[in-house]
Amino acid sequence: MKETKINNVVDLALGRLNPGEALDLLDTIGRDTDASEALDLAADLVNLAGEKEGNVFLPPARRGVRIHERVILWIRRLDDAHGKVWPVGVLSAVAILMALGLGAQQLISSRGNRYEELLRIDAEPMEWNVRGPQDADLAVAGYALAKGDEGDALRYLERFLRVHPESDVAPFVHYSAGAICLKSARSTILTFLPAYNEEQVMKGLAHLRHASLTAPSQDLRDQSRFLRAKGFLMLQQDAEAIAELDSVIDSGSGRSAEATLFVERITSHR
Amino acid sequence: MKDDLEKKPTPELEWQALWSAAYQRYVRLWINLARSADIPFEEARDVVQNVVAGIIAEPSRRFESLEHARNYVAKSVINRAKGYKSRMRKRTPWEDVVESKFAVLEEEFAGDEKARREELRSAIRALSKKDFDILKMRFYGGYTLAQTSKLLGMPISTIASREAAILRKLRIRLHKKGF
């Protein structure tokens, strides 16, 4: 008997042929002993597969049935029991929607940052007044930043810092690098859930720490601390953020009032 | 058992024995055939019950062999299922009639049926994993050849030829064991 006929007999036994094809094949089977025996065997296999106990196709109990197989079997039994597909469809749709809702809620509660509205970092133009060989990396970094390529800009700034760690402009470069790190650390999940790259934020905090300690001007030190506070908030570490802002308040500079206000806003978001 | 059943003439007891064997062996096949007309399981079972009960209620009808009975019921079931509408569905005591008719002989033939199934089960367990997977997909999962080939990542022609080979192998083994 040809292979195709055996395959057709199997399809017949599984009820996968349409009634016309099934009747034609049954006529053939009536005249063909081989096909008839194949149908008997297929019927036996269908019986084995349909047994509740001793089903050879089911995995051993100790290994467990995989969850999706269980679900499929459960839906099929439900379908068979009720004879209608739509209640199963409706129930499944409701269950899936509920699961999605719960999943989204979990995601928001686990990944959402409650300080999100305080974390806006404005883009700052890079302007340098550097002469000599140091100029090259900074110029290229400035050009890359103007193009919006923050990764490239950061790479050139870091190269500058490696080559000229003791440069007069190093604190400014550290500040810029820190700001770029914090700005590029933000991404979104599912286009609406904000998330922050922890590694990037930590790198930014390190650059800003350098700037806040070594910057010659008070303004730059304060601004670095403000940014560090935002960086800590990105990591949801509000105590460290408030400590940074407290140091701005303690310095008694012109931004003390702003820092106090920021602390209040952080406290209100807790 | 098959040879005994094919003896003629068939007195009442043998006639019942044939039907009992046919029913035990082919009821799932008939239900699947009824379902090929796109009716749900429960209604397919009703169709099969009605066809079988109708034949039982007609004692003058005789079949030459088990295969003859199988094919006759199969065709009747398909034809009945084609025109089956849900509104025609009626809860009849056919099931009770069929069950009570066969209950008498069930134990007598259960041993033979059980032995054949056990042999088939051990033959399936002896198959290679790939062959087992194909059978599992086809008979347990109810997938088509195309779906099986996609799921197992093998060409459809390979699946088809392997399936034919597996069935041939199983038949030979059952024949050797006298089933």
Interface residues (C-beta under 8 A of the other chain):
Chain A: E3 T4 I6 N7 V10 D11 L12 A13 L14 G15 R16 L17 N18 P19 A22 L23 L26 I29 G30 S36 E37 A38 L39 D40 L41 A42 A43 D44 L45 V46 N47 L48 A49 G50 E51 G54 N55 V56 F57 L58 D79 D80 A81 H82 G83 K84
Chain B: R25 Y26 R28 L29 I31 N32 L33 A34 R35 S36 A37 P40 F41 E42 E43 E67 R70 N71 A74 K75 I78 N79 A81 K82 R116 R117 L120 R121 I124 R125 L135 K136 R138 F139 Y140 G142 T144 L145 A160 S161 E163 A164 L167 R168 L170 R171 L174
